[in-house]
Amino acid sequence: MIANTGFSDEVSVIAFYGIDPSPEAIRCFYLQALNWFEALGYPIDMMAVEGPGFSGKYRTFKRTHPKLQKAGFSSITSFSLATLLPDGKDPLFDFLIDIACLTDTKPVAYIAVNSSVLRLPSEAMSRMADSAIACLKPIYGIGYRRSRQDGPTLYVVGIGQGIGPSSGQAYEEAVRHGHWGLLGMDRQVYRDGVIRDVYPWNFLTASHLTAQVNNRVLQDWIQEDEQRGRLKPFNDNVWLWEVDEEKILAVRSTLWDAGIIFNWKNYL
């Protein structure tokens, strides 16, 4: 637990890659985010915007929101909205809720919520994902839980906290996830049916579902054995693949051998 706050040290995150970068899509996601903060009962404290007339630095929501409403979304390249933990100072780490969207060469959006408020998987987070997908039309998405000290939102873009040892399997995994930001996101490998890893929630589209695993497509491979998780249509040509955490290692092993999981060495 985080000392003296009563909130969990765990954060639940949904991240979407290959999003629609249009001003209409970003405005739609922004308005949905405002609704989510209100529905959860936590007013927004801080806000950062990148674009003409904005510095990209965190300012108060009361100061920045009216300015964005007046400027519009036509030239905005990113925004982040955050509610801080009690006594929190740094929105990157001390957040209770953080919702952000980036539309540059690595288009991505995420919803991050302290697990004491909402914990993945949950129906409430599923509804958030549904609304986000309707706005952003992503190619790929993931849902996971991660300790606040390990940078749960930095992980979205391949920046690792808590890497640990300088060798061994844990280190190799950290290096691979770091290269997701350096190579995987730069090349948008998810458009070619490549997934970052296997997570409790995996949002897949046609390129993933038709990827080959042991001489059959991924969709059939998943559905022929309940030990491989549950796959169902979700929203706007996106399918949700849920995998129980105790089954992830076995599923990951097969998909790694099939070349579906991102291997940075293939992109050098």
C-alpha positions in Angstrom: 0.0 0.0 0.0 1.1 3.6 -0.6 1.9 5.1 2.8 -0.7 7.2 4.5 -3.1 7.3 1.5 -5.3 4.2 1.9 -4.9 3.6 -1.9 -3.3 0.6 -3.5 0.2 0.5 -4.9 -1.2 -1.2 -8.0 -2.5 0.5 -11.1 -4.8 -0.9 -13.7 -4.1 0.2 -17.2 -5.7 -0.1 -20.6 -3.6 1.1 -23.6 -4.5 1.4 -27.3 -2.0 1.5 -30.2 -2.5 2.7 -33.8 -5.3 5.1 -32.8 -7.0 7.5 -35.2 -5.0 10.8 -34.8 -7.7 13.1 -36.2 -8.9 16.1 -34.2 -12.4 14.6 -34.1 -11.2 11.4 -32.6 -9.0 13.1 -30.0 -11.8 15.5 -29.0 -14.1 12.5 -28.6 -11.7 10.7 -26.4 -11.1 13.9 -24.4 -14.8 14.4 -23.7 -15.2 10.8 -22.7 -12.3 11.2 -20.3 -14.0 14.2 -18.7 -17.1 12.0 -18.2 -15.0 9.2 -16.6 -13.4 11.5 -14.0 -16.9 12.9 -13.1 -18.4 9.4 -12.9 -15.7 8.1 -10.6 -16.1 11.2 -8.4 -12.5 12.4 -8.6 -12.1 16.0 -10.0 -9.1 16.5 -12.4 -6.2 18.3 -10.7 -3.6 18.7 -13.4 -3.5 18.8 -17.2 -0.8 18.9 -19.9 -1.3 19.7 -23.5 1.2 19.8 -26.4 0.5 22.0 -29.5 0.7 25.6 -30.6 0.2 27.8 -27.6 0.7 25.0 -25.1 4.0 24.1 -23.4 3.4 20.4 -22.7 4.0 21.0 -19.0 1.4 20.2 -16.4 -0.7 23.1 -15.3 -4.0 23.2 -13.3 -7.0 21.8 -15.0 -9.0 25.0 -14.2 -6.4 27.1 -16.1 -5.8 24.8 -19.1 -9.2 23.3 -19.9 -10.8 26.6 -21.0 -7.7 27.4 -23.1 -8.0 24.1 -24.9 -11.7 24.5 -25.4 -11.1 27.8 -27.1 -8.1 26.6 -29.2 -9.7 23.4 -30.3 -8.0 20.1 -31.2 -6.9 20.7 -34.8 -3.2 21.1 -33.9 -3.0 19.2 -30.6 -0.4 16.4 -30.5 -1.0 15.2 -26.9 -3.0 15.7 -23.7 -2.9 14.2 -20.3 -5.4 14.6 -17.5 -4.5 13.6 -13.9 -6.0 13.4 -10.4 -3.3 13.2 -7.9 -3.0 11.0 -4.8 -3.3 12.8 -1.5 -0.1 14.8 -1.0 1.0 13.8 -4.6 3.2 16.2 -6.5 4.4 14.5 -9.7 1.6 13.6 -12.1 3.8 11.0 -13.8 3.9 8.9 -10.7 1.7 10.3 -8.0 -1.6 9.9 -9.8 -4.8 8.3 -8.7 -6.2 8.5 -12.3 -4.2 9.4 -15.4 -5.8 9.5 -18.9 -3.7 10.5 -21.9 -3.4 10.5 -25.7 -0.5 11.1 -28.0 -0.9 11.5 -31.8 2.6 11.9 -33.1 4.6 9.1 -34.9 3.7 6.7 -32.1 -0.1 7.1 -31.8 -1.2 5.8 -28.4 -3.8 6.4 -25.7 -4.2 5.0 -22.2 -6.5 4.9 -19.2 -4.7 4.3 -15.9 -6.6 4.0 -12.6 -5.4 3.1 -9.1 -6.7 -0.4 -8.5 -8.4 0.7 -5.3 -10.7 2.8 -7.5 -11.1 0.4 -10.4 -9.4 -2.9 -10.9 -8.9 -4.7 -14.1 -10.7 -6.8 -15.1 -14.0 -5.1 -14.2 -17.2 -4.2 -16.0 -16.5 -0.5 -15.4 -13.2 -0.7 -17.2 -14.8 -2.7 -20.0 -17.2 0.2 -20.5 -14.4 2.7 -20.6 -12.6 0.5 -23.2 -15.7 0.3 -25.3 -16.1 4.1 -25.3 -12.4 4.7 -26.1 -12.5 2.2 -29.0 -15.6 3.9 -30.4 -13.6 7.2 -30.5 -10.1 6.1 -31.4 -10.6 3.1 -33.7 -7.3 1.5 -32.5 -5.5 -1.4 -34.3 -4.4 -3.0 -31.0 -4.7 -2.7 -27.3 -3.7 -4.3 -24.0 -4.9 -4.3 -20.4 -2.7 -5.1 -17.4 -1.9 -4.2 -13.8 1.5 -2.9 -12.6 3.0 -1.5 -9.4 3.1 2.3 -9.2 6.8 2.1 -8.5 7.3 0.3 -11.8 6.0 3.1 -13.9 2.6 1.6 -15.2 2.1 4.4 -17.7 5.7 4.7 -18.8 5.4 1.0 -19.6 2.8 1.9 -22.2 5.5 3.5 -24.4 8.3 1.1 -23.5 10.0 3.0 -20.8 10.9 0.7 -17.9 11.0 1.3 -14.2 12.0 -1.4 -11.8 14.1 -3.3 -14.3 16.0 -5.1 -11.6 19.0 -7.4 -12.3 21.4 -6.7 -15.2 21.1 -10.2 -16.5 18.8 -13.2 -16.7 15.2 -13.6 -17.8 13.8 -10.6 -16.0 16.4 -8.4 -17.6 15.8 -9.8 -21.0 12.1 -9.2 -20.6 12.8 -5.6 -19.6 15.0 -5.0 -22.6 12.3 -6.5 -24.9 9.7 -4.2 -23.5 12.0 -1.2 -23.8 12.5 -2.0 -27.5 8.7 -1.9 -27.9 9.0 1.8 -27.6 12.2 2.1 -29.7 11.3 -0.3 -32.5 7.9 -1.8 -32.1 5.9 1.5 -31.8 8.1 3.3 -34.3 7.4 0.7 -36.9 3.8 0.1 -35.7 4.4 -3.7 -35.9 0.9 -4.3 -34.5 -0.4 -3.5 -38.0 1.3 -6.7 -39.2 -0.4 -9.0 -36.7 2.4 -8.7 -34.0 1.4 -8.4 -30.4 3.5 -7.0 -27.6 3.0 -9.9 -25.2 0.1 -11.8 -23.7 -1.9 -9.8 -21.1 -5.0 -10.3 -19.1 -6.8 -8.2 -21.7 -5.7 -8.2 -25.4 -7.6 -6.1 -27.9 -7.1 -7.6 -31.3 -8.1 -6.8 -34.9 -8.1 -8.7 -38.2 -4.3 -8.7 -38.7 -3.8 -10.5 -35.3 -6.7 -12.9 -35.6 -5.4 -14.2 -39.0 -1.8 -14.6 -37.9 -0.6 -18.2 -38.2 -0.1 -20.4 -35.1 0.8 -24.1 -35.7 -0.8 -24.1 -39.2 -4.0 -22.3 -38.2 -5.1 -18.8 -37.6 -4.8 -17.3 -34.1 -8.6 -16.9 -33.8 -9.1 -20.7 -34.3 -6.1 -21.6 -32.1 -7.5 -19.6 -29.2 -11.1 -20.9 -29.6 -10.2 -24.6 -29.8 -9.0 -24.8 -26.2 -10.5 -22.9 -23.2 -7.1 -23.0 -21.6 -6.0 -20.4 -24.1 -8.5 -17.8 -22.9 -11.8 -16.4 -24.0 -12.1 -14.5 -27.3 -15.2 -12.5 -28.2 -16.3 -9.6 -30.5 -16.0 -6.4 -28.5 -16.5 -3.1 -30.5 -15.9 -1.8 -34.0 -14.1 -4.8 -35.5 -12.1 -5.2 -32.2 -12.1 -8.5 -30.4 -11.3 -8.9 -26.7 -9.1 -11.8 -25.8 -9.1 -12.5 -22.0 -6.4 -14.7 -20.6 -6.3 -15.8 -16.9 -3.0 -14.8 -15.4 -2.1 -18.4 -14.4 -2.4 -19.4 -18.1 -0.4 -16.6 -19.6 3.0 -18.3 -19.5 1.9 -21.4 -21.4 0.1 -19.3 -24.0 3.0 -16.9 -24.4 5.4 -19.8 -25.0 3.5 -21.0 -28.0 3.0 -17.6 -29.5 6.6 -16.7 -29.0 7.7 -19.7 -31.0 5.1 -18.8 -33.7 6.7 -15.4 -34.1 3.5 -13.5 -33.1 5.0 -11.9 -30.0 7.2 -8.9 -30.6 10.9 -9.9 -30.8 13.0 -6.7 -31.2 15.9 -8.7 -32.7 13.9 -9.3 -35.9 13.8 -5.5 -36.5 17.5 -4.6 -36.4 
